[in-house]
Structures are given as structure tokens and as C-alpha cells.
Amino acid sequence: MNHSFVVKKLNGDGLIKINSNSLDLGFGKGSDVLSMAELGFEVDAVNNNAIEIENFKSELNIPINLNYKINIIDNNIENFVIEKNKYNCIIASNSLPFIASKDKVLEIIKNIAEGLTEQGCFYITIFGEKDEWRENKNMSFFTFDEIKSFLDSLNLNFYHNTIEEGYAQTMKGDIKYWNIFKFIYIKK
Ligand SMILES: C[S@@+](CC[C@H](N)C(=O)[O-])C[C@H]1O[C@@H](n2cnc3c(N)ncnc32)[C@H](O)[C@@H]1O
């Protein structure tokens, strides 16, 4: 299987322990979920988009995917209770920016950190204030320093971040100006 970019990075850097539990918050088409499941993870996959959930369920019925341990959870990220110390890996890729309240996003990130087992890691993305969607009141945007200092306060080990901006395609195929911060932290 051609693993997703994120899972390739986490696995290639030896950050994840296969045959354990992982969580994907806002799984979209499910490429990170499938990659983790293929590696042997039992994956809890959260999404609140009915069409994406149905599409992903159909994909899981394809014979090569039948043995994967994937629990699809139809819920809002805001309402999903992250069990403490359960997950070796938590991914929230381009999903947290779709939550309007910045305080809620910070609370979720704190819960993500608490959901990790020792040496577990998370990969999350946050949109910066230069992003073209910045006026959208249903979304949240942070300055880099704001989010980085919050993450650094969580008593985790910093592993990696990128600051990206420029024109690129949306999932729908339009072109927009993106400003995205990507972070990997590891639980002590
Ligand atoms: C831009 S897509 C990203 C999908 C995937 N993680 C990726 O990186 O390709 C955002 C995803 O987050 C989900 N999402 C956004 N807000 C959500 C919320 N409040 N609760 C649950 N899922 C949410 C959307 O349904 C969609 O699947």
C-alpha cells in the first residue's frame, strides 16, 4: 500500500508503535486511517460528515480492507471524548481549523495530548492568519507564536513543525491561498 504522506513520515521516523491504538479526528477520505490500519493499528476514526462516512464505509467493504481494525465514529470532534492514555498516535490533519472557537481548539489539543500513551505522538495542523479563509467565522486561525507557545506549555517533547503558505488546491479542486502550520509532538 502507498501510505499517506503523514503516516509515511511518522512511521519512517520511527515515531509510531504498530499494533497499538490510534485516532484520526476528521478523517476526510480516510487515507491516514487506512494507512494506519494497514500498519496494524486499531484506528478510531471520527468524522461528522455523513457523505464521507458512507463513502468510507463502502471503501472498507473492499476485500483488501476487510481485515482492518477501524472503528468509524460519527461525531463532532468537539463532543468526542478522548480516552486518556489510550493512543500511540493521534492525527488531526486539516480538521481543527473548522472549529470556530479557538478556546475549544486549545481544549481539544490538550485532550489530544492527554490521550497519548507514553512516547506516543500527535500530528496536527492549524491555519495561520494569512490564510485566505481567515474571515470565515466558522473557522479558527492562530498566529504561529500563539499556537507554538501553547503547544510548548503542554509538557511534551517538540519534534517537528513546518510553516507553509502559498497557492494550492482545496479538496474541492479550487485554488486558494493557504497558511498552514504542521506540528508533531511526542509525549514524555
Ligand atoms: C479538509 S478535510 C481533511 C481530511 C483529512 N484529515 C485530510 O487531511 O485529508 C476536514 C475533515 O474534518 C472533518 N471535520 C471538520 N470539522 C469537524 C468536526 N467539528 N467534527 C468532526 N469532523 C469534522 C470534515 O468532515 C472533513 O472530513
Ligand as a Chemical Component Dictionary entry (heavy atoms), coordinates in Angstrom:
data_LIG
# 
_chem_comp.id                   LIG 
_chem_comp.type                 NON-POLYMER 
_chem_comp.pdbx_formal_charge   0 
_chem_comp.three_letter_code    LIG 
# 
loop_
_chem_comp_atom.comp_id 
_chem_comp_atom.atom_id 
_chem_comp_atom.alt_atom_id 
_chem_comp_atom.type_symbol 
_chem_comp_atom.charge 
_chem_comp_atom.model_Cartn_x 
_chem_comp_atom.model_Cartn_y 
_chem_comp_atom.model_Cartn_z 
_chem_comp_atom.pdbx_ordinal 
LIG C1  C1  C 0  -10.236 19.333 4.989  1  
LIG S1  S1  S 1  -10.830 17.803 5.496  2  
LIG C2  C2  C 0  -9.343  16.959 5.969  3  
LIG C3  C3  C 0  -9.480  15.479 5.860  4  
LIG C4  C4  C 0  -8.257  14.653 6.220  5  
LIG N1  N1  N 0  -7.953  14.692 7.626  6  
LIG C5  C5  C 0  -7.077  15.070 5.401  7  
LIG O1  O1  O 0  -6.108  15.600 5.941  8  
LIG O2  O2  O -1 -7.129  14.861 4.174  9  
LIG C6  C6  C 0  -11.593 18.144 7.048  10 
LIG C7  C7  C 0  -12.251 16.939 7.687  11 
LIG O3  O3  O 0  -12.590 17.218 9.033  12 
LIG C8  C8  C 0  -13.953 16.884 9.232  13 
LIG N2  N2  N 0  -14.452 17.799 10.249 14 
LIG C9  C9  C 0  -14.404 19.149 10.218 15 
LIG N3  N3  N 0  -14.936 19.657 11.324 16 
LIG C10 C10 C 0  -15.342 18.604 12.078 17 
LIG C11 C11 C 0  -15.965 18.488 13.330 18 
LIG N4  N4  N 0  -16.271 19.563 14.042 19 
LIG N5  N5  N 0  -16.219 17.256 13.810 20 
LIG C12 C12 C 0  -15.904 16.157 13.092 21 
LIG N6  N6  N 0  -15.298 16.202 11.890 22 
LIG C13 C13 C 0  -15.037 17.416 11.387 23 
LIG C14 C14 C 0  -14.602 17.068 7.887  24 
LIG O4  O4  O 0  -15.811 16.352 7.784  25 
LIG C15 C15 C 0  -13.517 16.517 6.980  26 
LIG O5  O5  O 0  -13.564 15.122 6.960  27 
# 
loop_
_chem_comp_bond.comp_id 
_chem_comp_bond.atom_id_1 
_chem_comp_bond.atom_id_2 
_chem_comp_bond.value_order 
_chem_comp_bond.pdbx_ordinal 
LIG C1  S1  SING 1  
LIG S1  C2  SING 2  
LIG S1  C6  SING 3  
LIG C2  C3  SING 4  
LIG C3  C4  SING 5  
LIG C4  N1  SING 6  
LIG C4  C5  SING 7  
LIG C5  O1  DOUB 8  
LIG C5  O2  SING 9  
LIG C6  C7  SING 10 
LIG C7  O3  SING 11 
LIG C7  C15 SING 12 
LIG O3  C8  SING 13 
LIG C8  N2  SING 14 
LIG C8  C14 SING 15 
LIG N2  C9  SING 16 
LIG N2  C13 SING 17 
LIG C9  N3  DOUB 18 
LIG N3  C10 SING 19 
LIG C10 C11 SING 20 
LIG C10 C13 DOUB 21 
LIG C11 N4  SING 22 
LIG C11 N5  DOUB 23 
LIG N5  C12 SING 24 
LIG C12 N6  DOUB 25 
LIG N6  C13 SING 26 
LIG C14 O4  SING 27 
LIG C14 C15 SING 28 
LIG C15 O5  SING 29 
# 
